[in-house]
Amino acid sequence: METYTLGYKFRIYPDKEQTELINRTLGCCRFVYNHFLAVRRDQWQTNHKSIGYLETARLLTDLKKREETSWLKEVDSMALQESLRNLDRAFQNFFKLHTGYPHFKSKHSHSQSYRTRNQSNGVRIVGNKIKLPKIGFVKVKQSRAFDGRVLFATVSRAASGKYYVSLCVEQDKEKLVHPNKGGQIGIDVGLKAFYTDSSGNTVENPHTLKKLLVKLKREQCRLSRKMSKSQNRDKARIRLARVHERIANIRKDFLHKQTTRLARENQTVAVEHLNVKGMLKNHRLAQAISDVGWSEFFRQLAYKTELHGGELLEVETFYPSSQTCFACGCQNKLVKDLNVRDWVCPVCGEYHDRDHNAARNILRHALASKAGTA
């Protein structure tokens, strides 16, 4: 039976004692990560010896037996082991993917998390509470139901001071896949309109950051005026973090609603492959591009079309979708100017709205590429 792994994130409401234990677990996981990062670094510098997860796990057992670090036994042991796995994965990424040498974690980081495994059904939801190892039953706001086996649980503390749990759930793919309505659609994304599809429909850009930018700047100014390490500064930091969190939540909600609707209605969704990272180097447009969330939009489309039995097709980056006349195929290079929003084909006389024409060309080119006739 084919399975599929999905993540579900819920907010939790720990009481005072549970909050203290969660914070203690975060500190212990950070200590274990930093301690064994130093051990692995020193072993290589002095003996040119590389040690892996298994040896650090054995050393962790010895560390917990010492009197000066016996407090490590007070928290979830699986969380400490997962911290070692994270460290080992960081080293593997450094050697194989050249992602940069692992760095020490700071206790001053306001957003922190730890991961634990679900052993012997130690992570489960009962009513309006979730059972977490060592923490016990914590009140949870479960926004959606799911059916499957919980593999991991990640407990996180956001910069705003709120606590969340993310569940990695293994589910039967046959139960997850919901047949789509069989449509075909091409999408041309933009900054003024979020996207225009091949049917001529336009979805407006919510401009989340732009709408809350004044409030964001005001909270940043208030934070900058507070005395360092004071309680008032910490309160101002939390107010600023909540504004950032609100912006992120509004953006995520918008993207999830749009991608879910597209995946449910269409068998084929065609988009243009964009080098978003390269586009962010344009400092005049960087803020607007970051605000619109194209990368997350395409990421969500990819897995949601798969879950609904459809497919996401990508057109190469430099395909001239806006410059090509959909009616006759003539390429009008004058349309390269982004200020030209509509134009008339000099060959066949067809009138085109720039974005609608691009979306239709993207769909046609994607289907032709798939069939091998492009």
Secondary structure, DSSP 8 states (H G I E B T S, - for coil): --EEEEEEEEEEE--HHHHHHHHHHHHHHHHHHHHHHHHHHHHHHHH-----HHHHHHHHHHHHHSSTTGGGGGS-HHHHHHHHHHHHHHHHHHHHT---------TT-SSEEEEEE--TT-SEEETTEEEETTTEEEEEE--S---SEEEEEEEEE-TTS-EEEEEEEEEEHHHH------EEEEEEE-SSEEEEETTS-EEE---HHHHHHHHHHHHHHHHHTS-TT-HHHHHHHHHHHHHHHHHHHHHHHHHHHHHHHHHHHEEEEEEE---HHHHTT-TTTHHHHHHHTHHHHHHHHHHHHHHTT-EEEEE-TT--TTTB-TTT--B-GGGGSTT--EEE-TTT--EEEHHHHHHHHHHHHHHHHHHT--
